[in-house]
């Protein structure tokens, strides 16, 4: 390739830069994953094709892996080696670095068994874009006389779709009113009361779901409440019950939460 052709290419290459000599080019793979996954970054530069791999162990940590490339990538694709990866399990950012300095975000977003990222068709979604991984989580079973308390784990965010649990009351003759409370760990953010109170020596189920209206109580021993749409809780937020006239012998079951889980980088 002669000099005229080299400088007329429709993409940036090392010889076009005044500071080309001695410049170190790297692609930095920044990732978070909830399951083990090998991330594959492949593409071409002016000098030919390349492929880089990075394995995330699925632990709740953000990892960063700079890897050397010969020149500025012309094309780039990012995908997972495991085709069973689900949406919401792996979030990736790819940075172009020059002499150890980030100079450009090339692409960022979730990858799964059917979805990849690419450059130069820029993709730039946030960790909370689209939908997360749908999970059904069985929470902690509180001791008798204690309220339910569930915390969003480190490096995660939950979009709450539904919560259900049960309560068995002792023989103390008072009426209990169960409320669902959301806090940031310190401050109360949201409170809702269920549609049915509960008397002594009774077992009752409670359901809170993403619905437009609160269902009325039924004769079947069920209480209902409506959750707001798109209730997204960051790490450290708590989902609690707060029960009027709770007695020492009253016993909640472990809550069951249906959530969309996102990775919080």
C-alpha positions as CSV (number, residue, x, y, z in Angstrom):
1,X,0.0,0.0,0.0
2,X,1.5,3.3,-1.1
3,X,1.4,6.5,1.1
4,X,-1.5,8.0,-0.8
5,X,-3.7,4.9,-0.3
6,X,-2.6,4.6,3.4
7,X,-3.7,8.1,4.3
8,X,-7.0,7.9,2.3
9,X,-8.4,5.0,4.2
10,X,-11.9,5.7,5.8
11,X,-10.6,4.9,9.3
12,X,-8.0,6.1,11.7
13,X,-4.7,4.2,11.7
14,X,-1.3,4.6,13.5
15,X,0.5,6.3,10.6
16,X,-2.0,9.1,10.6
17,X,-1.0,10.2,14.1
18,X,1.9,12.6,14.6
19,X,2.8,10.7,17.8
20,X,2.6,7.3,16.3
21,X,6.1,6.1,17.3
22,X,6.1,4.5,20.7
23,X,2.4,4.8,21.2
24,X,0.9,1.7,23.0
25,X,-2.6,0.8,22.0
26,X,-4.8,-1.4,24.3
27,X,-8.3,-2.5,24.6
28,X,-9.6,-2.5,28.2
29,X,-12.3,-5.0,28.9
30,X,-14.3,-3.9,31.9
31,X,-16.9,-6.4,33.0
32,X,-19.3,-7.5,35.7
33,X,-21.1,-10.9,35.7
34,X,-23.3,-12.9,37.9
35,X,-22.3,-16.2,36.3
36,X,-18.9,-17.4,35.1
37,X,-18.3,-16.4,31.5
38,X,-15.5,-16.0,28.9
39,X,-15.8,-12.7,27.1
40,X,-14.4,-12.7,23.5
41,X,-13.3,-9.5,21.9
42,X,-12.4,-10.0,18.2
43,X,-11.8,-7.7,15.3
44,X,-9.3,-6.4,12.7
45,X,-6.8,-3.6,12.6
46,X,-4.8,-2.5,9.5
47,X,-2.3,-5.2,10.3
48,X,-4.9,-8.0,10.4
49,X,-7.3,-9.9,12.7
50,X,-7.1,-10.3,16.4
51,X,-9.0,-12.1,19.2
52,X,-8.8,-11.4,23.0
53,X,-10.3,-13.5,25.7
54,X,-11.1,-12.6,29.3
55,X,-12.8,-15.0,31.8
56,X,-15.0,-13.5,34.6
57,X,-15.5,-15.9,37.5
58,X,-19.1,-14.7,38.2
59,X,-18.2,-13.2,41.6
60,X,-19.9,-9.8,42.5
61,X,-16.9,-7.7,41.5
62,X,-16.0,-5.4,38.7
63,X,-13.0,-6.6,36.7
64,X,-10.8,-4.7,34.3
65,X,-8.4,-6.3,31.8
66,X,-6.2,-4.1,29.5
67,X,-4.9,-6.1,26.5
68,X,-2.4,-4.9,23.8
69,X,-3.5,-4.5,20.2
70,X,-1.2,-3.5,17.3
71,X,-3.3,-0.6,16.1
72,X,-6.6,1.2,16.4
73,X,-9.4,-1.4,15.6
74,X,-11.3,-0.9,12.4
75,X,-14.0,-3.4,13.4
76,X,-14.8,-4.9,16.7
77,X,-17.3,-7.4,18.1
78,X,-17.8,-8.6,21.7
79,X,-19.7,-11.7,22.6
80,X,-19.8,-14.5,25.2
81,X,-18.2,-17.9,24.5
82,X,-21.1,-19.6,26.3
83,X,-24.3,-19.6,24.3
84,X,-26.3,-20.3,27.4
85,X,-25.6,-16.9,28.9
86,X,-28.9,-15.1,29.7
87,X,-29.7,-11.4,29.4
88,X,-28.7,-9.6,32.6
89,X,-25.8,-12.0,33.5
90,X,-22.9,-10.0,31.9
91,X,-22.3,-6.3,31.4
92,X,-19.2,-5.2,29.4
93,X,-17.5,-1.9,28.5
94,X,-14.7,-1.7,26.0
95,X,-12.3,1.2,26.2
96,X,-9.6,2.2,23.7
97,X,-6.4,3.1,25.6
98,X,-3.4,5.0,24.4
99,X,-0.3,4.8,26.6
100,X,-2.5,3.5,29.5
101,X,-5.0,6.4,29.2
102,X,-8.6,5.8,28.2
103,X,-9.4,7.9,25.2
104,X,-12.6,6.4,24.0
105,X,-15.5,4.1,25.0
106,X,-16.0,1.9,22.0
107,X,-19.1,0.1,23.2
108,X,-20.9,-1.0,26.3
109,X,-23.9,-3.1,27.2
110,X,-25.2,-6.6,28.1
111,X,-24.1,-9.6,26.1
112,X,-25.9,-13.0,26.2
113,X,-26.2,-16.1,24.1
114,X,-27.9,-14.2,21.3
115,X,-26.7,-10.6,21.7
116,X,-23.2,-9.1,21.0
117,X,-21.7,-5.7,21.0
118,X,-19.9,-4.0,18.1
119,X,-17.8,-1.2,16.8
120,X,-18.1,1.1,14.8
121,X,-21.9,0.7,15.1
122,X,-21.8,2.3,18.6
123,X,-23.8,0.6,21.3
124,X,-24.0,2.3,24.6
125,X,-26.7,1.1,27.0
126,X,-26.6,1.5,30.8
127,X,-26.7,-1.3,33.3
128,X,-30.4,-0.6,33.9
129,X,-31.4,-0.5,30.2
130,X,-33.9,-2.9,28.8
131,X,-34.8,-5.9,31.0
132,X,-32.7,-7.7,33.6
133,X,-32.4,-11.4,34.4
134,X,-35.7,-12.7,35.8
135,X,-35.1,-14.4,39.1
136,X,-37.2,-15.9,41.8
137,X,-35.5,-15.5,45.2
138,X,-36.4,-17.1,48.4
139,X,-35.4,-14.7,51.2
140,X,-34.5,-15.1,54.8
141,X,-37.0,-16.7,57.1
142,X,-37.4,-14.5,60.2
143,X,-37.6,-15.8,63.7
144,X,-41.0,-15.8,65.5
145,X,-41.9,-12.2,66.6
146,X,-39.5,-10.7,64.0
147,X,-40.3,-8.8,60.8
148,X,-39.2,-9.7,57.3
149,X,-36.0,-8.0,56.1
150,X,-34.4,-8.5,52.7
151,X,-31.4,-6.5,51.4
152,X,-30.5,-5.9,47.8
153,X,-27.0,-7.5,47.5
154,X,-23.7,-5.8,46.7
155,X,-23.3,-4.8,43.0
156,X,-26.8,-5.6,42.1
157,X,-30.1,-3.7,41.4
158,X,-33.5,-5.3,41.6
159,X,-36.6,-4.3,39.7
160,X,-39.3,-5.7,42.0
161,X,-42.1,-7.6,40.1
162,X,-43.8,-9.4,42.9
163,X,-43.4,-10.4,46.6
164,X,-45.4,-13.0,48.5
165,X,-45.1,-14.4,52.1
166,X,-47.3,-15.8,54.8
167,X,-48.0,-15.0,58.4
168,X,-49.3,-17.2,61.2
169,X,-50.5,-15.3,64.3
170,X,-50.5,-16.5,67.9
171,X,-53.6,-16.6,70.2
172,X,-53.2,-13.0,71.4
173,X,-56.5,-11.3,70.7
174,X,-55.4,-8.2,68.7
175,X,-55.7,-7.3,65.0
176,X,-52.6,-7.2,62.9
177,X,-52.1,-4.9,59.9
178,X,-49.1,-5.8,57.7
179,X,-47.3,-3.1,55.8
180,X,-44.5,-3.4,53.2
181,X,-41.7,-0.9,53.6
182,X,-38.8,0.0,51.3
183,X,-35.8,1.9,52.8
184,X,-32.4,2.9,51.6
185,X,-31.0,1.3,54.7
186,X,-31.7,4.3,56.8
187,X,-34.5,6.4,55.3
188,X,-38.0,5.1,54.5
189,X,-38.7,5.5,50.8
190,X,-42.0,3.7,50.3
191,X,-44.8,2.2,52.5
192,X,-47.9,0.3,51.4
193,X,-50.6,-1.5,53.5
194,X,-52.1,-4.8,52.5
195,X,-55.9,-4.9,51.8
196,X,-56.7,-7.3,54.6
197,X,-56.0,-7.3,58.4
198,X,-55.3,-10.5,60.3
199,X,-56.8,-11.7,63.6
200,X,-55.5,-14.1,66.3
201,X,-54.7,-17.8,65.6
202,X,-54.9,-17.4,61.8
203,X,-52.7,-18.1,58.8
204,X,-52.8,-15.7,55.9
205,X,-50.9,-15.2,52.7
206,X,-49.9,-11.8,51.3
207,X,-49.2,-10.8,47.7
208,X,-47.7,-7.6,46.3
209,X,-47.5,-7.3,42.6
210,X,-47.0,-4.8,39.8
211,X,-50.6,-4.0,39.1
212,X,-52.6,-1.0,38.2
213,X,-55.2,-1.4,41.0
214,X,-55.2,-3.1,44.4
215,X,-57.3,-6.2,44.6
216,X,-59.9,-6.4,47.3
217,X,-59.5,-8.9,50.1
218,X,-61.0,-12.4,49.6
219,X,-62.5,-14.9,52.0
220,X,-59.6,-17.2,51.2
221,X,-57.3,-15.6,53.8
222,X,-55.2,-13.5,51.3
223,X,-54.1,-9.8,51.5
224,X,-53.1,-7.9,48.3
225,X,-51.2,-4.7,47.6
226,X,-50.1,-3.0,44.4
227,X,-46.4,-2.2,43.7
228,X,-45.5,0.8,41.6
229,X,-44.3,0.0,38.1
230,X,-40.5,-0.1,37.6
231,X,-39.6,-0.1,41.3
232,X,-35.9,-0.4,40.9
233,X,-33.9,-0.8,44.2
234,X,-30.1,-0.2,44.2
235,X,-27.7,-2.3,46.3
236,X,-28.1,-1.8,50.0
237,X,-31.8,-1.0,49.8
238,X,-34.1,-3.0,52.1
239,X,-37.5,-4.6,51.7
240,X,-39.2,-4.9,55.1
241,X,-42.5,-5.6,56.8
242,X,-43.8,-3.3,59.5
243,X,-46.7,-4.9,61.3
244,X,-49.1,-3.2,63.6
245,X,-49.6,-5.2,66.8
246,X,-47.1,-7.9,65.9
247,X,-46.8,-10.4,68.8
248,X,-43.9,-12.5,70.0
249,X,-45.5,-15.7,68.7
250,X,-46.4,-14.3,65.3
251,X,-44.4,-16.1,62.6
252,X,-43.7,-14.9,59.0
253,X,-42.5,-17.3,56.3
254,X,-39.5,-16.6,54.1
255,X,-40.5,-14.0,51.5
256,X,-40.5,-15.1,47.8
257,X,-39.4,-12.2,45.5
258,X,-39.7,-12.2,41.7
259,X,-37.2,-9.6,40.4
260,X,-35.4,-8.5,37.3
261,X,-31.8,-8.4,38.5
262,X,-29.3,-5.9,36.9
263,X,-25.6,-5.6,37.4
264,X,-24.6,-2.4,39.1
265,X,-21.2,-1.2,38.0
